[in-house]
Amino acid sequence: MNTDDATGWEAAVLDGGPADGLRMRVADRPGVLQVTYPCPLDTPSGGVQVGALYVYRRDPGIHSEPLRYGFDRASP
């Protein structure tokens, strides 16, 4: 496992879905990442926020950087 200095962070990239190609650093190789996008509201919200949730799952076959996370179409 290649890490960014001694911090344990690794490069990762998202494949497919609305965040395709997004690159980031992750710690401890999480199995799932959540991506959220804010949804604009048409009425006064009183402080409420709405976000669309997308799930990406780590490809277990990738063992070197960048780690790859594929879009999970079946997740809520």
C-alpha positions in Angstrom: 0.0 0.0 0.0 1.4 3.4 -1.1 0.6 6.1 1.3 0.9 9.9 1.3 3.8 10.5 3.6 3.2 8.8 7.0 -0.4 9.9 7.3 -2.1 6.8 5.7 -3.9 8.8 3.0 -4.1 7.2 -0.5 -5.2 8.6 -3.9 -8.6 7.4 -5.1 -10.7 8.1 -8.2 -14.5 7.7 -8.8 -15.7 5.8 -11.9 -19.1 6.4 -13.4 -22.1 8.2 -12.1 -22.5 11.9 -11.5 -19.0 12.3 -10.0 -17.1 10.3 -12.7 -13.4 11.2 -12.7 -13.4 13.0 -9.3 -10.1 12.5 -7.5 -9.5 12.6 -3.8 -7.5 11.1 -0.9 -9.0 8.5 1.4 -7.7 7.0 4.7 -8.0 3.3 5.7 -9.4 2.2 2.3 -13.1 2.6 3.1 -15.4 0.2 1.3 -18.0 2.7 0.4 -18.0 6.5 -0.3 -21.0 8.8 -0.4 -21.2 11.7 -2.7 -23.9 14.3 -2.2 -25.1 17.2 -4.3 -27.3 20.0 -2.9 -30.8 20.2 -4.4 -32.2 23.7 -4.9 -35.4 24.3 -3.0 -38.4 26.1 -4.5 -40.0 27.1 -1.2 -38.6 28.7 2.0 -36.9 25.9 3.9 -36.6 27.2 7.4 -33.0 25.9 7.5 -33.7 22.6 5.9 -31.3 21.4 3.2 -31.9 18.6 0.7 -29.1 16.6 -1.0 -29.1 13.9 -3.6 -27.0 10.9 -2.3 -24.8 8.7 -4.6 -22.9 5.7 -3.4 -19.5 4.4 -4.8 -18.0 1.1 -3.8 -14.3 0.3 -3.7 -13.0 -2.1 -6.4 -11.4 -4.9 -4.3 -9.2 -6.0 -7.2 -7.2 -2.7 -7.1 -4.3 -2.8 -4.7 -2.3 0.2 -5.7 -3.0 3.9 -6.1 -5.2 5.3 -7.3 -7.8 3.2 -5.6 -11.0 2.9 -7.7 -14.5 3.4 -6.5 -17.3 2.4 -8.9 -20.8 4.0 -9.0 -23.4 1.7 -7.4 -26.6 2.2 -9.5 -28.6 -0.1 -7.1 -28.0 1.9 -3.9 -30.7 4.3 -2.6 
